[in-house]
Amino acid sequence: MQLLAVVSCFSWFAFEYLNFFVMENWYYPNGHVFSNFGNIFWFSLSYTTVLPAIVEWYLLLQTIPFFKNRYSSGPKLQVSNKVLIGFYVLGLVLAFAMGYYPFLLFWVLWVALVPLISAAMGLTGFWTPFTPLKKGNWSPLLLIAIATLFNGFFWEMWNFGSEWFHDDLPTNPNYWKYSVPYLDKFHIFSEMPILGYFGYLFFGVNCWIMWLTAAYVFKFNPSFELTEEAAAKGNS
């Protein structure tokens, strides 16, 4: 859990950095509550909770037979190296184009890392959430997406109304707002556009990919008891 917290912190800082290239899909209007050092400390502490929260939801869904078994016997999906190379190039092109067309490609922030990094892992023989698809097991991929969507629902609920004031001063530096092109309509909990919840599905896969990247680079066990396959670093 400690490693999850550390990787979570640095991963979310990476998302915050990428967010600047799409003209800030989200921002924190209460950033002046703390000093610059206070903001760095507070947000660093807050970011340690992202991955652990998603993993907790994932493990919870794994204990429910309906979720665990429903997607474990789906169609088998075999992908050639040529297709993986195509996905890698697609992710790379989207990542670069995002900075040039930030409004048109705002959604790339949530999508590009999946084909880019997972395809690179697949080409080098590492396990990814897509590896079980070869055997028809869609559970890891779909459950991490569903888990993140459930978690995101509560994040948005807790964010709702949290910009409250005391003596005319905002009291929650974590309060966020969205500035999403084209889709900023039909909100749930006042801030998140309803179509924005689809981003959580991809975000969960992104988080798992970044966790695996850290595990493979720094050579620690990436398994958090999801499946036996997740502990393997080679081809399954």
FILUM-830908 format. One record per residue: x, y, z of N, C-alpha, C in turn; residue number from 1. Coordinates in nm, 4 decimals, decimal comma, padded with zeros to 6 digits. Layout:
{node {X Y Z} {X Y Z} {X Y Z} NUM}
...
// end
This chain:
{node {00,0826 -00,1205 00,0000} {00,0000 00,0000 00,0000} {00,0863 00,1259 00,0000} 1}
{node {00,2039 00,1187 00,0654} {00,2923 00,2346 00,0673} {00,3426 00,2675 -00,0736} 2}
{node {00,3773 00,1617 -00,1491} {00,4229 00,1839 -00,2863} {00,3102 00,2408 -00,3722} 3}
{node {00,1896 00,1927 -00,3513} {00,0754 00,2475 -00,4243} {00,0609 00,3971 -00,3980} 4}
{node {00,0782 00,4362 -00,2735} {00,0650 00,5776 -00,2371} {00,1731 00,6614 -00,3040} 5}
{node {00,2963 00,6121 -00,3048} {00,4068 00,6875 -00,3652} {00,3858 00,7015 -00,5155} 6}
{node {00,3568 00,5892 -00,5819} {00,3339 00,5930 -00,7265} {00,2118 00,6785 -00,7588} 7}
{node {00,1093 00,6709 -00,6752} {-00,0110 00,7512 -00,6937} {00,0224 00,9002 -00,6949} 8}
{node {00,1043 00,9427 -00,6009} {00,1410 01,0842 -00,5909} {00,2097 01,1322 -00,7178} 9}
{node {00,3126 01,0599 -00,7611} {00,3877 01,1026 -00,8795} {00,3047 01,0887 -01,0065} 10}
{node {00,2171 00,9862 -01,0119} {00,1324 00,9678 -01,1299} {00,0362 01,0840 -01,1469} 11}
{node {-00,0243 01,1267 -01,0349} {-00,1207 01,2357 -01,0486} {-00,0508 01,3671 -01,0797} 12}
{node {00,0695 01,3873 -01,0293} {00,1448 01,5059 -01,0699} {00,1698 01,5034 -01,2208} 13}
{node {00,1911 01,3833 -01,2768} {00,2088 01,3717 -01,4216} {00,0810 01,4133 -01,4944} 14}
{node {-00,0354 01,3720 -01,4418} {-00,1616 01,4137 -01,5024} {-00,1823 01,5641 -01,4897} 15}
{node {-00,1434 01,6197 -01,3756} {-00,1552 01,7647 -01,3585} {-00,0678 01,8377 -01,4608} 16}
{node {00,0502 01,7833 -01,4868} {00,1392 01,8435 -01,5857} {00,0765 01,8361 -01,7253} 17}
{node {00,0251 01,7187 -01,7625} {-00,0374 01,7029 -01,8935} {-00,1619 01,7894 -01,9075} 18}
{node {-00,2268 01,8184 -01,7962} {-00,3482 01,8992 -01,7984} {-00,3228 02,0397 -01,8528} 19}
{node {-00,2008 02,0897 -01,8372} {-00,1692 02,2229 -01,8892} {-00,1745 02,2256 -02,0423} 20}
{node {-00,1491 02,1107 -02,1067} {-00,1451 02,1063 -02,2526} {-00,2835 02,1058 -02,3150} 21}
{node {-00,3859 02,0812 -02,2359} {-00,5233 02,0854 -02,2868} {-00,5991 02,2032 -02,2260} 22}
{node {-00,5276 02,3058 -02,1866} {-00,5863 02,4284 -02,1328} {-00,6661 02,4020 -02,0058} 23}
{node {-00,6215 02,3044 -01,9272} {-00,6785 02,2732 -01,7961} {-00,8230 02,2244 -01,8047} 24}
{node {-00,8377 02,0939 -01,8216} {-00,9698 02,0321 -01,8127} {-01,0298 02,0503 -01,6739} 25}
{node {-00,9418 02,0590 -01,5739} {-00,9867 02,0864 -01,4371} {-00,8895 02,1860 -01,3737} 26}
{node {-00,9357 02,2578 -01,2743} {-00,8493 02,3541 -01,2055} {-00,9007 02,3726 -01,0636} 27}
{node {-00,8177 02,4347 -00,9793} {-00,8482 02,4503 -00,8368} {-00,8604 02,5994 -00,8043} 28}
{node {-00,9813 02,6507 -00,7981} {-00,9998 02,7942 -00,7748} {-00,9601 02,8395 -00,6350} 29}
{node {-00,9431 02,7450 -00,5425} {-00,9075 02,7816 -00,4046} {-00,7589 02,7640 -00,3771} 30}
{node {-00,6785 02,7746 -00,4821} {-00,5357 02,7497 -00,4662} {-00,4637 02,8486 -00,3769} 31}
{node {-00,5286 02,9599 -00,3444} {-00,4635 03,0626 -00,2624} {-00,4878 03,0414 -00,1126} 32}
{node {-00,5498 02,9301 -00,0753} {-00,5723 02,9041 00,0668} {-00,4397 02,8870 00,1393} 33}
{node {-00,3461 02,8146 00,0761} {-00,2141 02,7917 00,1336} {-00,1090 02,8724 00,0590} 34}
{node {00,0109 02,8736 00,1152} {00,1260 02,9279 00,0440} {00,1671 02,8289 -00,0650} 35}
{node {00,2636 02,8663 -00,1484} {00,3098 02,7751 -00,2528} {00,3614 02,6445 -00,1928} 36}
{node {00,4410 02,6566 -00,0863} {00,4912 02,5359 -00,0206} {00,3764 02,4562 00,0405} 37}
{node {00,2811 02,5264 00,1010} {00,1665 02,4580 00,1592} {00,0856 02,3828 00,0556} 38}
{node {00,0684 02,4435 -00,0629} {-00,0035 02,3759 -00,1704} {00,0689 02,2497 -00,2149} 39}
{node {00,2001 02,2592 -00,2326} {00,2775 02,1418 -00,2755} {00,2649 02,0295 -00,1735} 40}
{node {00,2779 02,0648 -00,0451} {00,2684 01,9634 00,0604} {00,1289 01,9035 00,0657} 41}
{node {00,0271 01,9898 00,0657} {-00,1106 01,9426 00,0808} {-00,1549 01,8572 -00,0372} 42}
{node {-00,1251 01,9045 -00,1591} {-00,1679 01,8287 -00,2755} {-00,0864 01,7012 -00,2924} 43}
{node {00,0405 01,7039 -00,2554} {00,1204 01,5809 -00,2591} {00,0595 01,4762 -00,1677} 44}
{node {00,0180 01,5183 -00,0500} {-00,0462 01,4272 00,0435} {-00,1793 01,3767 -00,0134} 45}
{node {-00,2547 01,4659 -00,0735} {-00,3854 01,4272 -00,1289} {-00,3704 01,3289 -00,2443} 46}
{node {-00,2694 01,3496 -00,3277} {-00,2523 01,2653 -00,4457} {-00,2152 01,1218 -00,4101} 47}
{node {-00,1654 01,0992 -00,2876} {-00,1298 00,9622 -00,2487} {-00,2519 00,8722 -00,2345} 48}
{node {-00,3701 00,9298 -00,2345} {-00,4919 00,8504 -00,2115} {-00,5565 00,7989 -00,3403} 49}
{node {-00,5126 00,8473 -00,4571} {-00,5830 00,8167 -00,5815} {-00,5760 00,6681 -00,6153} 50}
{node {-00,4552 00,6146 -00,6333} {-00,4404 00,4737 -00,6681} {-00,4934 00,3802 -00,5594} 51}
{node {-00,4596 00,4029 -00,4312} {-00,5146 00,3141 -00,3283} {-00,6675 00,3086 -00,3288} 52}
{node {-00,7330 00,4216 -00,3514} {-00,8797 00,4230 -00,3533} {-00,9337 00,3388 -00,4680} 53}
{node {-00,8726 00,3513 -00,5856} {-00,9181 00,2736 -00,7008} {-00,8951 00,1245 -00,6787} 54}
{node {-00,7801 00,0903 -00,6229} {-00,7495 -00,0509 -00,5967} {-00,8465 -00,1090 -00,4948} 55}
{node {-00,8812 -00,0318 -00,3932} {-00,9769 -00,0794 -00,2933} {-01,1117 -00,1110 -00,3587} 56}
{node {-01,1564 -00,0246 -00,4472} {-01,2814 -00,0502 -00,5179} {-01,2688 -00,1743 -00,6055} 57}
{node {-01,1544 -00,1898 -00,6712} {-01,1323 -00,3064 -00,7562} {-01,1399 -00,4348 -00,6745} 58}
{node {-01,0721 -00,4364 -00,5621} {-01,0717 -00,5554 -00,4779} {-01,2106 -00,5837 -00,4220} 59}
{node {-01,2853 -00,4779 -00,3944} {-01,4227 -00,4968 -00,3486} {-01,5064 -00,5656 -00,4560} 60}
{node {-01,4948 -00,5201 -00,5810} {-01,5700 -00,5815 -00,6900} {-01,5267 -00,7257 -00,7125} 61}
{node {-01,3984 -00,7540 -00,6852} {-01,3488 -00,8908 -00,7018} {-01,4144 -00,9867 -00,6033} 62}
{node {-01,4669 -00,9362 -00,4933} {-01,5317 -01,0227 -00,3944} {-01,6773 -01,0506 -00,4282} 63}
{node {-01,7299 -00,9856 -00,5312} {-01,8692 -01,0032 -00,5714} {-01,8728 -01,0934 -00,6945} 64}
{node {-01,9219 -01,2154 -00,6825} {-01,9190 -01,3107 -00,7945} {-01,9784 -01,2549 -00,9237} 65}
{node {-02,0840 -01,1745 -00,9115} {-02,1467 -01,1195 -01,0318} {-02,0462 -01,0425 -01,1157} 66}
{node {-01,9656 -00,9601 -01,0515} {-01,8668 -00,8808 -01,1239} {-01,7449 -00,9644 -01,1621} 67}
{node {-01,6994 -01,0496 -01,0704} {-01,5763 -01,1244 -01,0939} {-01,5915 -01,2253 -01,2065} 68}
{node {-01,7075 -01,2915 -01,2140} {-01,7248 -01,4012 -01,3093} {-01,7925 -01,3600 -01,4397} 69}
{node {-01,8652 -01,2510 -01,4340} {-01,9462 -01,2130 -01,5497} {-01,8611 -01,1894 -01,6740} 70}
{node {-01,7428 -01,1320 -01,6573} {-01,6606 -01,0922 -01,7724} {-01,5377 -01,1816 -01,7909} 71}
{node {-01,5352 -01,2968 -01,7238} {-01,4152 -01,3803 -01,7271} {-01,4114 -01,4777 -01,8444} 72}
{node {-01,5219 -01,4926 -01,9165} {-01,5269 -01,5870 -02,0287} {-01,5827 -01,5174 -02,1520} 73}
{node {-01,5149 -01,4148 -02,1961} {-01,5580 -01,3399 -02,3131} {-01,4845 -01,3841 -02,4377} 74}
{node {-01,5006 -01,3110 -02,5454} {-01,4299 -01,3448 -02,6697} {-01,2787 -01,3281 -02,6540} 75}
{node {-01,2049 -01,4225 -02,7127} {-01,0594 -01,4148 -02,7076} {-01,0102 -01,3144 -02,8111} 76}
{node {-00,9145 -01,2338 -02,7689} {-00,8649 -01,1282 -02,8567} {-00,7142 -01,1421 -02,8724} 77}
{node {-00,6728 -01,1853 -02,9893} {-00,5313 -01,1985 -03,0207} {-00,4880 -01,0781 -03,1041} 78}
{node {-00,3812 -01,0128 -03,0613} {-00,3336 -00,8925 -03,1297} {-00,1901 -00,9148 -03,1756} 79}
{node {-00,1648 -00,8908 -03,3017} {-00,0311 -00,9100 -03,3569} {00,0599 -00,7934 -03,3200} 80}
{node {00,1891 -00,8133 -03,3398} {00,2856 -00,7061 -03,3124} {00,2628 -00,5859 -03,4037} 81}
{node {00,2174 -00,6109 -03,5254} {00,1899 -00,4998 -03,6166} {00,0786 -00,4104 -03,5615} 82}
{node {-00,0224 -00,4742 -03,5059} {-00,1321 -00,3965 -03,4474} {-00,0820 -00,3193 -03,3255} 83}
{node {00,0020 -00,3822 -03,2430} {00,0575 -00,3146 -03,1262} {00,1411 -00,1938 -03,1677} 84}
{node {00,2181 -00,2104 -03,2731} {00,2981 -00,0977 -03,3234} {00,2059 00,0146 -03,3703} 85}
{node {00,0958 -00,0238 -03,4353} {-00,0013 00,0754 -03,4800} {-00,0614 00,1523 -03,3639} 86}
{node {-00,0969 00,0796 -03,2564} {-00,1512 00,1459 -03,1372} {-00,0469 00,2373 -03,0730} 87}
{node {00,0778 00,1929 -03,0712} {00,1844 00,2747 -03,0127} {00,2004 00,4057 -03,0907} 88}
{node {00,2034 00,3949 -03,2218} {00,2169 00,5148 -03,3058} {00,0961 00,6060 -03,2876} 89}
{node {-00,0230 00,5452 -03,2798} {-00,1440 00,6247 -03,2590} {-00,1367 00,7025 -03,1282} 90}
{node {-00,0965 00,6343 -03,0206} {-00,0846 00,7019 -02,8913} {00,0191 00,8121 -02,8949} 91}
{node {00,1294 00,7871 -02,9637} {00,2353 00,8877 -02,9735} {00,1880 01,0105 -03,0507} 92}
{node {00,1209 00,9873 -03,1620} {00,0705 01,0984 -03,2438} {-00,0323 01,1798 -03,1654} 93}
{node {-00,1241 01,1105 -03,0975} {-00,2258 01,1810 -03,0198} {-00,1629 01,2634 -02,9075} 94}
{node {-00,0615 01,2062 -02,8419} {00,0033 01,2772 -02,7316} {00,0666 01,4069 -02,7793} 95}
{node {00,1317 01,4042 -02,8960} {00,1936 01,5259 -02,9488} {00,0878 01,6228 -03,0026} 96}
{node {-00,0132 01,5697 -03,0703} {-00,1159 01,6558 -03,1293} {-00,1981 01,7259 -03,0225} 97}
{node {-00,2083 01,6655 -02,9048} {-00,2877 01,7241 -02,7966} {-00,2409 01,8654 -02,7636} 98}
{node {-00,1113 01,8877 -02,7648} {-00,0583 02,0194 -02,7330} {-00,0847 02,1231 -02,8409} 99}
{node {-00,1015 02,0781 -02,9657} {-00,1257 02,1695 -03,0756} {-00,2743 02,1994 -03,0941} 100}
{node {-00,3591 02,1041 -03,0558} {-00,5036 02,1221 -03,0688} {-00,5696 02,0919 -02,9347} 101}
{node {-00,5448 02,1756 -02,8346} {-00,5887 02,1439 -02,6974} {-00,7399 02,1377 -02,6795} 102}
{node {-00,8145 02,2157 -02,7577} {-00,9595 02,2130 -02,7422} {-01,0196 02,0936 -02,8155} 103}
{node {-00,9767 02,0716 -02,9366} {-01,0295 01,9615 -03,0152} {-00,9916 01,8262 -02,9554} 104}
{node {-00,8706 01,8172 -02,9018} {-00,8189 01,6895 -02,8512} {-00,8066 01,6887 -02,6990} 105}
{node {-00,8951 01,7580 -02,6300} {-00,8881 01,7620 -02,4840} {-00,9002 01,6226 -02,4230} 106}
{node {-00,9771 01,5337 -02,4876} {-01,0024 01,3987 -02,4365} {-00,8797 01,3084 -02,4436} 107}
{node {-00,7802 01,3489 -02,5224} {-00,6600 01,2663 -02,5391} {-00,5863 01,2495 -02,4065} 108}
{node {-00,5983 01,3471 -02,3179} {-00,5335 01,3382 -02,1876} {-00,5690 01,2080 -02,1166} 109}
{node {-00,6917 01,1616 -02,1343} {-00,7392 01,0421 -02,0635} {-00,7187 00,9147 -02,1437} 110}
{node {-00,6832 00,9277 -02,2720} {-00,6811 00,8109 -02,3595} {-00,5417 00,7742 -02,4093} 111}
{node {-00,4598 00,8729 -02,4416} {-00,3364 00,8477 -02,5169} {-00,2390 00,7541 -02,4467} 112}
{node {-00,2287 00,7622 -02,3139} {-00,1309 00,6793 -02,2439} {-00,1635 00,5308 -02,2532} 113}
{node {-00,2908 00,4971 -02,2721} {-00,3296 00,3558 -02,2760} {-00,2706 00,2855 -02,3976} 114}
{node {-00,2968 00,3315 -02,5224} {-00,2347 00,2637 -02,6367} {-00,0835 00,2838 -02,6412} 115}
{node {-00,0362 00,3989 -02,5968} {00,1061 00,4293 -02,6048} {00,1889 00,3371 -02,5157} 116}
{node {00,1599 00,3357 -02,3874} {00,2426 00,2609 -02,2930} {00,2081 00,1125 -02,2922} 117}
{node {00,0788 00,0787 -02,2988} {00,0424 -00,0628 -02,2956} {00,0919 -00,1351 -02,4202} 118}
{node {00,0897 -00,0678 -02,5361} {00,1429 -00,1304 -02,6577} {00,2934 -00,1525 -02,6453} 119}
{node {00,3640 -00,0561 -02,5870} {00,5082 -00,0727 -02,5662} {00,5359 -00,1895 -02,4722} 120}
{node {00,4551 -00,2030 -02,3673} {00,4709 -00,3160 -02,2756} {00,4431 -00,4484 -02,3458} 121}
{node {00,3380 -00,4505 -02,4268} {00,3038 -00,5727 -02,4977} {00,4126 -00,6144 -02,5943} 122}
{node {00,4738 -00,5176 -02,6622} {00,5804 -00,5478 -02,7572} {00,7052 -00,6011 -02,6880} 123}
{node {00,7270 -00,5602 -02,5646} {00,8450 -00,6054 -02,4900} {00,8156 -00,7253 -02,3998} 124}
{node {00,6925 -00,7775 -02,4052} {00,6603 -00,9004 -02,3347} {00,6127 -00,8851 -02,1921} 125}
{node {00,5816 -00,7644 -02,1481} {00,5333 -00,7449 -02,0116} {00,3814 -00,7620 -02,0044} 126}
{node {00,3359 -00,8006 -01,8848} {00,1927 -00,8149 -01,8606} {00,1271 -00,6775 -01,8555} 127}
{node {00,0084 -00,6675 -01,9142} {-00,0733 -00,5463 -01,9062} {-00,2178 -00,5879 -01,8776} 128}
{node {-00,3060 -00,4961 -01,8456} {-00,4469 -00,5325 -01,8254} {-00,5119 -00,5920 -01,9501} 129}
{node {-00,4465 -00,5761 -02,0673} {-00,5004 -00,6308 -02,1906} {-00,4541 -00,7744 -02,2161} 130}
{node {-00,3514 -00,8191 -02,1459} {-00,2980 -00,9536 -02,1671} {-00,4021 -01,0636 -02,1462} 131}
{node {-00,4856 -01,0582 -02,0398} {-00,5848 -01,1650 -02,0200} {-00,6875 -01,1771 -02,1324} 132}
{node {-00,6987 -01,0736 -02,2180} {-00,7937 -01,0815 -02,3278} {-00,7590 -01,1941 -02,4244} 133}
{node {-00,6310 -01,2350 -02,4276} {-00,5902 -01,3453 -02,5143} {-00,6629 -01,4740 -02,4778} 134}
{node {-00,6969 -01,4885 -02,3499} {-00,7669 -01,6082 -02,3022} {-00,9166 -01,5832 -02,2825} 135}
{node {-00,9627 -01,4665 -02,3229} {-01,1040 -01,4351 -02,3097} {-01,1435 -01,3810 -02,1737} 136}
{node {-01,0454 -01,3482 -02,0913} {-01,0750 -01,2952 -01,9578} {-01,0726 -01,1422 -01,9624} 137}
{node {-01,1915 -01,0847 -01,9643} {-01,2051 -00,9392 -01,9713} {-01,2207 -00,8767 -01,8329} 138}
{node {-01,2232 -00,9582 -01,7298} {-01,2516 -00,9078 -01,5956} {-01,1532 -00,8021 -01,5466} 139}
{node {-01,0213 -00,8273 -01,5519} {-00,9294 -00,7247 -01,4995} {-00,9486 -00,5890 -01,5662} 140}
{node {-00,9601 -00,5878 -01,6986} {-00,9723 -00,4620 -01,7712} {-01,1031 -00,3906 -01,7385} 141}
{node {-01,2147 -00,4635 -01,7420} {-01,3446 -00,4011 -01,7199} {-01,3674 -00,3652 -01,5736} 142}
{node {-01,3183 -00,4486 -01,4830} {-01,3411 -00,4198 -01,3409} {-01,2621 -00,2984 -01,2944} 143}
{node {-01,1410 -00,2787 -01,3466} {-01,0660 -00,1592 -01,3068} {-01,1364 -00,0337 -01,3592} 144}
{node {-01,1980 -00,0448 -01,4777} {-01,2723 00,0694 -01,5328} {-01,3976 00,0970 -01,4501} 145}
{node {-01,4729 -00,0081 -01,4184} {-01,5950 00,0088 -01,3393} {-01,5629 00,0577 -01,1987} 146}
{node {-01,4559 00,0015 -01,1401} {-01,4150 00,0434 -01,0057} {-01,3834 00,1924 -01,0026} 147}
{node {-01,3147 00,2407 -01,1058} {-01,2790 00,3822 -01,1103} {-01,4013 00,4695 -01,1313} 148}
{node {-01,4975 00,4208 -01,2090} {-01,6216 00,4954 -01,2283} {-01,6981 00,5076 -01,0969} 149}
{node {-01,7092 00,3978 -01,0217} {-01,7758 00,4037 -00,8916} {-01,7039 00,5003 -00,7986} 150}
{node {-01,5719 00,4893 -00,7959} {-01,4928 00,5769 -00,7103} {-01,5089 00,7229 -00,7519} 151}
{node {-01,5066 00,7465 -00,8829} {-01,5219 00,8824 -00,9337} {-01,6550 00,9440 -00,8978} 152}
{node {-01,7608 00,8619 -00,8928} {-01,8926 00,9113 -00,8539} {-01,8869 00,9720 -00,7138} 153}
{node {-01,8188 00,9035 -00,6223} {-01,8101 00,9544 -00,4855} {-01,7146 01,0741 -00,4771} 154}
{node {-01,6078 01,0733 -00,5571} {-01,5212 01,1911 -00,5613} {-01,6018 01,3147 -00,5993} 155}
{node {-01,6833 01,3021 -00,7038} {-01,7623 01,4162 -00,7490} {-01,8674 01,4552 -00,6458} 156}
{node {-01,9233 01,3562 -00,5774} {-02,0225 01,3854 -00,4742} {-01,9602 01,4632 -00,3591} 157}
{node {-01,8402 01,4188 -00,3159} {-01,7732 01,4875 -00,2053} {-01,7253 01,6263 -00,2466} 158}
{node {-01,6948 01,6425 -00,3739} {-01,6523 01,7739 -00,4222} {-01,7696 01,8713 -00,4285} 159}
{node {-01,8904 01,8171 -00,4459} {-02,0101 01,8998 -00,4591} {-02,0305 01,9854 -00,3336} 160}
{node {-02,0349 02,1135 -00,3537} {-02,0606 02,2045 -00,2431} {-01,9445 02,2228 -00,1477} 161}
{node {-01,8261 02,1717 -00,1836} {-01,7144 02,1806 -00,0886} {-01,6441 02,3158 -00,0930} 162}
{node {-01,6833 02,4015 -00,1869} {-01,6262 02,5359 -00,1905} {-01,7078 02,6257 -00,0969} 163}
{node {-01,7045 02,5912 00,0288} {-01,7774 02,6746 00,1237} {-01,6809 02,7723 00,1904} 164}
{node {-01,7351 02,8792 00,2437} {-01,6547 02,9898 00,2927} {-01,6778 03,0108 00,4428} 165}
{node {-01,5718 03,0578 00,5062} {-01,5811 03,0986 00,6457} {-01,5119 03,2337 00,6574} 166}
{node {-01,5856 03,3332 00,7048} {-01,5324 03,4705 00,7107} {-01,4842 03,5146 00,5736} 167}
{node {-01,5627 03,4806 00,4694} {-01,5345 03,5202 00,3307} {-01,4087 03,4564 00,2741} 168}
{node {-01,3573 03,3516 00,3368} {-01,2385 03,2823 00,2861} {-01,2744 03,1381 00,2502} 169}
{node {-01,2311 03,0890 00,1325} {-01,2577 02,9495 00,0965} {-01,1788 02,8571 00,1886} 170}
{node {-01,2368 02,7439 00,2224} {-01,1749 02,6563 00,3215} {-01,1284 02,5223 00,2655} 171}
{node {-01,1545 02,4933 00,1408} {-01,1143 02,3649 00,0846} {-01,0249 02,3853 -00,0370} 172}
{node {-00,8935 02,3720 -00,0221} {-00,8036 02,3923 -00,1363} {-00,8169 02,2828 -00,2409} 173}
{node {-00,8746 02,1670 -00,2053} {-00,8907 02,0562 -00,2993} {-01,0108 02,0717 -00,3916} 174}
{node {-01,0941 02,1699 -00,3657} {-01,2130 02,1884 -00,4498} {-01,1714 02,2131 -00,5942} 175}
{node {-01,2333 02,1399 -00,6880} {-01,1972 02,1557 -00,8286} {-01,3197 02,1878 -00,9128} 176}
{node {-01,2939 02,2508 -01,0256} {-01,3964 02,2816 -01,1246} {-01,3465 02,2320 -01,2597} 177}
{node {-01,4396 02,2142 -01,3531} {-01,4054 02,1650 -01,4854} {-01,4221 02,2749 -01,5894} 178}
{node {-01,3384 02,2663 -01,6915} {-01,3515 02,3550 -01,8066} {-01,3307 02,2685 -01,9308} 179}
{node {-01,4315 02,1864 -01,9605} {-01,4207 02,0862 -02,0666} {-01,4885 02,1367 -02,1938} 180}
{node {-01,4161 02,1475 -02,3044} {-01,4777 02,1955 -02,4287} {-01,5881 02,1021 -02,4772} 181}
{node {-01,6912 02,1608 -02,5332} {-01,7988 02,0911 -02,6030} {-01,8937 02,0122 -02,5108} 182}
{node {-01,8422 01,9537 -02,4034} {-01,9214 01,8602 -02,3227} {-01,9674 01,9178 -02,1896} 183}
{node {-01,9437 02,0442 -02,1655} {-01,9705 02,1018 -02,0339} {-02,1191 02,1321 -02,0168} 184}
{node {-02,2008 02,0254 -02,0232} {-02,3458 02,0381 -02,0107} {-02,3992 01,9210 -01,9289} 185}
{node {-02,5196 01,9378 -01,8755} {-02,5898 01,8312 -01,8030} {-02,5024 01,7738 -01,6907} 186}
{node {-02,4822 01,8541 -01,5894} {-02,3910 01,8185 -01,4824} {-02,4569 01,7281 -01,3780} 187}
{node {-02,3740 01,6450 -01,3172} {-02,4113 01,5690 -01,1981} {-02,3246 01,6205 -01,0841} 188}
{node {-02,3863 01,6573 -00,9728} {-02,3169 01,7189 -00,8596} {-02,2538 01,8511 -00,8991} 189}
{node {-02,3185 01,9229 -00,9849} {-02,2910 02,0622 -01,0240} {-02,1651 02,0813 -01,1075} 190}
{node {-02,0589 02,0069 -01,0842} {-01,9339 02,0340 -01,1544} {-01,9089 01,9406 -01,2727} 191}
{node {-01,9243 01,8099 -01,2543} {-01,8877 01,7136 -01,3570} {-01,9973 01,6985 -01,4633} 192}
{node {-01,9646 01,7258 -01,5919} {-02,0611 01,6971 -01,6988} {-02,0877 01,5469 -01,7038} 193}
{node {-02,2117 01,5088 -01,7335} {-02,2470 01,3673 -01,7288} {-02,1616 01,2840 -01,8231} 194}
{node {-02,1279 01,3372 -01,9414} {-02,0435 01,2631 -02,0341} {-01,8997 01,2518 -01,9836} 195}
{node {-01,8628 01,3389 -01,8908} {-01,7273 01,3326 -01,8350} {-01,7013 01,2073 -01,7545} 196}
{node {-01,8094 01,1432 -01,7076} {-01,7899 01,0212 -01,6300} {-01,7309 00,9085 -01,7141} 197}
{node {-01,7471 00,9161 -01,8455} {-01,6841 00,8157 -01,9312} {-01,5322 00,8242 -01,9207} 198}
{node {-01,4810 00,9425 -01,8878} {-01,3367 00,9570 -01,8712} {-01,2826 00,8733 -01,7572} 199}
{node {-01,3650 00,8491 -01,6564} {-01,3198 00,7677 -01,5443} {-01,2916 00,6243 -01,5873} 200}
{node {-01,3643 00,5739 -01,6864} {-01,3411 00,4381 -01,7341} {-01,1992 00,4234 -01,7883} 201}
{node {-01,1557 00,5221 -01,8657} {-01,0205 00,5192 -01,9201} {-00,9168 00,5547 -01,8141} 202}
{node {-00,9558 00,6407 -01,7212} {-00,8621 00,6839 -01,6184} {-00,8151 00,5662 -01,5333} 203}
{node {-00,9054 00,4729 -01,5031} {-00,8660 00,3571 -01,4242} {-00,7601 00,2735 -01,4932} 204}
{node {-00,7783 00,2533 -01,6240} {-00,6788 00,1780 -01,7009} {-00,5475 00,2547 -01,7056} 205}
{node {-00,5560 00,3865 -01,7225} {-00,4363 00,4713 -01,7190} {-00,3587 00,4523 -01,5889} 206}
{node {-00,4318 00,4533 -01,4783} {-00,3671 00,4403 -01,3473} {-00,2959 00,3064 -01,3341} 207}
{node {-00,3615 00,2008 -01,3806} {-00,2990 00,0684 -01,3716} {-00,1749 00,0617 -01,4595} 208}
{node {-00,1823 00,1209 -01,5787} {-00,0669 00,1224 -01,6690} {00,0498 00,1968 -01,6053} 209}
{node {00,0234 00,3083 -01,5405} {00,1302 00,3856 -01,4776} {00,1883 00,3104 -01,3582} 210}
{node {00,1031 00,2398 -01,2837} {00,1509 00,1568 -01,1733} {00,2441 00,0471 -01,2254} 211}
{node {00,2038 -00,0192 -01,3330} {00,2874 -00,1236 -01,3915} {00,4180 -00,0671 -01,4452} 212}
{node {00,4111 00,0520 -01,5047} {00,5330 00,1152 -01,5556} {00,6343 00,1363 -01,4433} 213}
{node {00,5875 00,1899 -01,3313} {00,6750 00,2110 -01,2162} {00,7306 00,0784 -01,1651} 214}
{node {00,6458 -00,0252 -01,1621} {00,6887 -00,1554 -01,1120} {00,7960 -00,2172 -01,2006} 215}
{node {00,7780 -00,2069 -01,3310} {00,8745 -00,2673 -01,4220} {01,0057 -00,1888 -01,4258} 216}
{node {00,9972 -00,0571 -01,4147} {01,1193 00,0251 -01,4172} {01,2006 00,0072 -01,2891} 217}
{node {01,1324 00,0097 -01,1748} {01,2020 00,0021 -01,0460} {01,2047 -00,1391 -00,9883} 218}
{node {01,1520 -00,2342 -01,0656} {01,1660 -00,3769 -01,0350} {01,1077 -00,4157 -00,8991} 219}
{node {00,9825 -00,3825 -00,8775} {00,9105 -00,4351 -00,7614} {00,7864 -00,5105 -00,8112} 220}
{node {00,7308 -00,5915 -00,7250} {00,6177 -00,6761 -00,7623} {00,4938 -00,5904 -00,7895} 221}
{node {00,4394 -00,5938 -00,9118} {00,3245 -00,5081 -00,9435} {00,1917 -00,5639 -00,8959} 222}
{node {00,1895 -00,6871 -00,8449} {00,0630 -00,7504 -00,8083} {00,0077 -00,6918 -00,6789} 223}
{node {-00,1203 -00,6559 -00,6815} {-00,1889 -00,6228 -00,5565} {-00,3037 -00,7212 -00,5380} 224}
{node {-00,2738 -00,8476 -00,5655} {-00,3642 -00,9607 -00,5462} {-00,4915 -00,9456 -00,6286} 225}
{node {-00,4733 -00,9038 -00,7548} {-00,5870 -00,8961 -00,8454} {-00,6098 -01,0319 -00,9122} 226}
{node {-00,5055 -01,0801 -00,9796} {-00,5075 -01,2115 -01,0420} {-00,3673 -01,2671 -01,0333} 227}
{node {-00,3544 -01,3958 -01,0518} {-00,2214 -01,4555 -01,0527} {-00,1403 -01,4031 -01,1705} 228}
{node {-00,2082 -01,3732 -01,2804} {-00,1377 -01,3252 -01,3986} {-00,0702 -01,1909 -01,3733} 229}
{node {-00,1327 -01,1103 -01,2853} {-00,0809 -00,9756 -01,2630} {00,0562 -00,9775 -01,1988} 230}
{node {00,0941 -01,0874 -01,1371} {00,2249 -01,0964 -01,0750} {00,3330 -01,1325 -01,1751} 231}
{node {00,2939 -01,1768 -01,2930} {00,3909 -01,2186 -01,3929} {00,4397 -01,0990 -01,4719} 232}
{node {00,5663 -01,0988 -01,5060} {00,6233 -00,9884 -01,5802} {00,6483 -01,0250 -01,7266} 233}
{node {00,6327 -01,1500 -01,7574} {00,6541 -01,1921 -01,8933} {00,5233 -01,2235 -01,9617} 234}
{node {00,5328 -01,2891 -02,0733} {00,4125 -01,3291 -02,1462} {00,3330 -01,4301 -02,0651} 235}
{node {00,2022 -01,4221 -02,0737} {00,1183 -01,5220 -02,0087} {00,0708 -01,6205 -02,1146} 236}
// end
